[in-house]
Amino acid sequence: MELPQPAPVTILLQKWRRGDPSALVQVVEIVDRELHRLAASYLRRERSGHILQPTGLVNEVFLRLIGHGAQPDWESRSHFVAIAAQHMRQILVDYARRQRAAKRGDGRTMISLDDAQAATDPRPVDLLALDEALDRLSEVDARKARAIELKFFGGLEMAEIAAVLDISLKTVEKDVRLGAAWLRSALNAQPTL
């Protein structure tokens, strides 16, 4: 029986780790469209007049990913996107914090928690409140918080999340479902400003 071949991004990441700088250029070309789609999706759910643009957000993510000269040990495309999702979340949260500070209180950045229902049933959520709720969920159940982050900020499919977290698909589905319910409950319990 023949073993499955690694995905092209995984091979390119391995080549880059071994010192081939052109491999990273190819990885960027492959994942750029995906990260751009994610960034555009997030920013569509933000308040109108948002000064961040998808290209700027993706560029900032790439600067954080590869701009420090270090060579992270990315294992696959899913792992690369998962790390990019963490950076995207942090960039958006940092931006929302700066906006809130500039407006002294009512600079909440609204997004939709239910990515799948965003087009038909948007439920605006304060990005800072979501970030704080994810941090609290992480204290209670780090795996569920990570699965939600990978789904929401990384746009990964359930099978990809399972691979990144090294757990079964059923466990991921349960974690995402329960984690989202926990977050909804935590966000609904917060007082509005």
CORRATA-V301878 format. One record per residue. RES is the residue in three letters. SS is DSSP state (A for helix, B for strand, O for the rest). OMEGA is omega in whole degrees, -180 to 180 (none if undefined). D_CENTER is the distance of its C-alpha to the mean C-alpha in Angstrom with 2 decimals. Layout:
# CORRATA-V301878
res->RES ss->SS omega->OMEGA d_center->D_CENTER
res->RES ss->SS omega->OMEGA d_center->D_CENTER
This chain:
# CORRATA-V301878
res->MET ss->O omega->-177 d_center->36.05
res->GLU ss->O omega->178 d_center->33.74
res->LEU ss->O omega->178 d_center->30.39
res->PRO ss->O omega->-180 d_center->27.33
res->GLN ss->O omega->177 d_center->26.46
res->PRO ss->O omega->179 d_center->23.15
res->ALA ss->O omega->-178 d_center->20.89
res->PRO ss->A omega->-180 d_center->21.62
res->VAL ss->A omega->179 d_center->18.41
res->THR ss->A omega->179 d_center->19.22
res->ILE ss->A omega->180 d_center->22.74
res->LEU ss->A omega->178 d_center->21.78
res->LEU ss->A omega->178 d_center->19.61
res->GLN ss->A omega->179 d_center->22.69
res->LYS ss->A omega->180 d_center->24.97
res->TRP ss->A omega->179 d_center->23.05
res->ARG ss->A omega->179 d_center->23.22
res->ARG ss->O omega->173 d_center->26.94
res->GLY ss->O omega->-180 d_center->27.36
res->ASP ss->O omega->-177 d_center->27.01
res->PRO ss->A omega->180 d_center->25.29
res->SER ss->A omega->179 d_center->25.61
res->ALA ss->A omega->178 d_center->23.30
res->LEU ss->A omega->177 d_center->20.34
res->VAL ss->A omega->179 d_center->21.37
res->GLN ss->A omega->177 d_center->21.28
res->VAL ss->A omega->-180 d_center->17.80
res->VAL ss->A omega->179 d_center->16.60
res->GLU ss->A omega->-178 d_center->18.64
res->ILE ss->A omega->-174 d_center->17.22
res->VAL ss->A omega->-179 d_center->13.46
res->ASP ss->A omega->-180 d_center->13.98
res->ARG ss->A omega->-180 d_center->14.64
res->GLU ss->A omega->179 d_center->11.55
res->LEU ss->A omega->178 d_center->9.30
res->HIS ss->A omega->178 d_center->11.95
res->ARG ss->A omega->178 d_center->11.80
res->LEU ss->A omega->-179 d_center->8.17
res->ALA ss->A omega->179 d_center->9.21
res->ALA ss->A omega->179 d_center->12.44
res->SER ss->A omega->180 d_center->11.26
res->TYR ss->A omega->-175 d_center->9.55
res->LEU ss->A omega->175 d_center->12.66
res->ARG ss->A omega->-178 d_center->15.03
res->ARG ss->O omega->178 d_center->14.25
res->GLU ss->O omega->178 d_center->15.04
res->ARG ss->O omega->180 d_center->18.69
res->SER ss->O omega->180 d_center->21.06
res->GLY ss->O omega->179 d_center->22.06
res->HIS ss->O omega->-177 d_center->18.68
res->ILE ss->O omega->175 d_center->19.51
res->LEU ss->O omega->177 d_center->16.16
res->GLN ss->O omega->-179 d_center->16.14
res->PRO ss->A omega->-178 d_center->13.62
res->THR ss->A omega->179 d_center->15.59
res->GLY ss->A omega->179 d_center->15.66
res->LEU ss->A omega->179 d_center->11.94
res->VAL ss->A omega->179 d_center->11.55
res->ASN ss->A omega->178 d_center->14.67
res->GLU ss->A omega->177 d_center->13.55
res->VAL ss->A omega->-180 d_center->10.56
res->PHE ss->A omega->177 d_center->13.32
res->LEU ss->A omega->179 d_center->15.70
res->ARG ss->A omega->-178 d_center->13.74
res->LEU ss->A omega->-171 d_center->13.23
res->ILE ss->A omega->-174 d_center->16.85
res->GLY ss->O omega->-176 d_center->18.73
res->HIS ss->O omega->177 d_center->20.19
res->GLY ss->O omega->180 d_center->22.22
res->ALA ss->O omega->177 d_center->20.92
res->GLN ss->O omega->179 d_center->20.21
res->PRO ss->O omega->-177 d_center->17.44
res->ASP ss->O omega->179 d_center->18.25
res->TRP ss->O omega->-175 d_center->15.66
res->GLU ss->O omega->-175 d_center->17.06
res->SER ss->O omega->176 d_center->15.67
res->ARG ss->A omega->180 d_center->13.50
res->SER ss->A omega->179 d_center->11.18
res->HIS ss->A omega->178 d_center->11.23
res->PHE ss->A omega->-180 d_center->10.76
res->VAL ss->A omega->178 d_center->7.65
res->ALA ss->A omega->178 d_center->6.34
res->ILE ss->A omega->177 d_center->7.67
res->ALA ss->A omega->179 d_center->6.49
res->ALA ss->A omega->177 d_center->2.72
res->GLN ss->A omega->179 d_center->5.13
res->HIS ss->A omega->180 d_center->7.24
res->MET ss->A omega->178 d_center->5.78
res->ARG ss->A omega->-177 d_center->5.64
res->GLN ss->A omega->179 d_center->8.96
res->ILE ss->A omega->-180 d_center->10.36
res->LEU ss->A omega->179 d_center->10.12
res->VAL ss->A omega->178 d_center->11.55
res->ASP ss->A omega->179 d_center->14.10
res->TYR ss->A omega->-180 d_center->15.09
res->ALA ss->A omega->178 d_center->15.61
res->ARG ss->A omega->178 d_center->17.64
res->ARG ss->A omega->179 d_center->19.72
res->GLN ss->A omega->-180 d_center->20.39
res->ARG ss->A omega->179 d_center->21.43
res->ALA ss->A omega->-180 d_center->23.62
res->ALA ss->A omega->-178 d_center->25.15
res->LYS ss->A omega->179 d_center->26.03
res->ARG ss->O omega->170 d_center->27.09
res->GLY ss->O omega->-172 d_center->25.60
res->ASP ss->O omega->179 d_center->24.60
res->GLY ss->O omega->-177 d_center->21.70
res->ARG ss->O omega->177 d_center->19.20
res->THR ss->O omega->-174 d_center->16.25
res->MET ss->B omega->177 d_center->16.02
res->ILE ss->B omega->178 d_center->13.25
res->SER ss->B omega->180 d_center->13.58
res->LEU ss->O omega->-177 d_center->12.46
res->ASP ss->O omega->-178 d_center->13.70
res->ASP ss->A omega->-177 d_center->11.76
res->ALA ss->A omega->-178 d_center->14.68
res->GLN ss->A omega->-172 d_center->17.25
res->ALA ss->O omega->-176 d_center->15.99
res->ALA ss->O omega->-176 d_center->18.68
res->THR ss->O omega->-176 d_center->21.49
res->ASP ss->O omega->-176 d_center->20.90
res->PRO ss->O omega->176 d_center->18.57
res->ARG ss->O omega->-177 d_center->18.30
res->PRO ss->B omega->-180 d_center->17.43
res->VAL ss->B omega->175 d_center->15.80
res->ASP ss->B omega->-177 d_center->16.02
res->LEU ss->A omega->179 d_center->12.66
res->LEU ss->A omega->178 d_center->14.52
res->ALA ss->A omega->178 d_center->15.94
res->LEU ss->A omega->179 d_center->12.70
res->ASP ss->A omega->179 d_center->11.53
res->GLU ss->A omega->179 d_center->15.06
res->ALA ss->A omega->177 d_center->15.16
res->LEU ss->A omega->178 d_center->12.14
res->ASP ss->A omega->179 d_center->14.10
res->ARG ss->A omega->177 d_center->17.23
res->LEU ss->A omega->179 d_center->15.95
res->SER ss->A omega->177 d_center->15.00
res->GLU ss->A omega->-180 d_center->18.64
res->VAL ss->A omega->-177 d_center->19.92
res->ASP ss->O omega->-175 d_center->17.89
res->ALA ss->A omega->-178 d_center->15.28
res->ARG ss->A omega->178 d_center->14.62
res->LYS ss->A omega->179 d_center->13.97
res->ALA ss->A omega->180 d_center->11.54
res->ARG ss->A omega->178 d_center->9.60
res->ALA ss->A omega->178 d_center->10.01
res->ILE ss->A omega->180 d_center->8.81
res->GLU ss->A omega->180 d_center->5.53
res->LEU ss->A omega->179 d_center->5.35
res->LYS ss->A omega->-173 d_center->7.03
res->PHE ss->A omega->-176 d_center->5.84
res->PHE ss->O omega->-179 d_center->2.35
res->GLY ss->O omega->-179 d_center->3.26
res->GLY ss->O omega->-178 d_center->6.51
res->LEU ss->O omega->174 d_center->8.43
res->GLU ss->O omega->-177 d_center->11.94
res->MET ss->A omega->-180 d_center->13.62
res->ALA ss->A omega->178 d_center->15.69
res->GLU ss->A omega->177 d_center->12.98
res->ILE ss->A omega->178 d_center->11.47
res->ALA ss->A omega->180 d_center->15.15
res->ALA ss->A omega->-179 d_center->15.70
res->VAL ss->A omega->-177 d_center->13.00
res->LEU ss->A omega->-180 d_center->14.27
res->ASP ss->O omega->177 d_center->17.78
res->ILE ss->O omega->-178 d_center->18.76
res->SER ss->O omega->178 d_center->20.33
res->LEU ss->A omega->179 d_center->18.91
res->LYS ss->A omega->179 d_center->20.91
res->THR ss->A omega->178 d_center->19.48
res->VAL ss->A omega->-180 d_center->15.85
res->GLU ss->A omega->179 d_center->17.14
res->LYS ss->A omega->-180 d_center->18.98
res->ASP ss->A omega->-180 d_center->16.25
res->VAL ss->A omega->-179 d_center->13.88
res->ARG ss->A omega->-179 d_center->17.01
res->LEU ss->A omega->178 d_center->18.34
res->GLY ss->A omega->178 d_center->15.22
res->ALA ss->A omega->178 d_center->14.74
res->ALA ss->A omega->179 d_center->18.49
res->TRP ss->A omega->-179 d_center->18.43
res->LEU ss->A omega->178 d_center->15.90
res->ARG ss->A omega->180 d_center->18.04
res->SER ss->A omega->-180 d_center->21.07
res->ALA ss->A omega->-179 d_center->19.88
res->LEU ss->A omega->178 d_center->18.87
res->ASN ss->A omega->-178 d_center->22.15
res->ALA ss->A omega->-179 d_center->24.14
res->GLN ss->O omega->176 d_center->23.18
res->PRO ss->O omega->178 d_center->25.95
res->THR ss->O omega->-179 d_center->25.38
res->LEU ss->O omega->none d_center->26.38
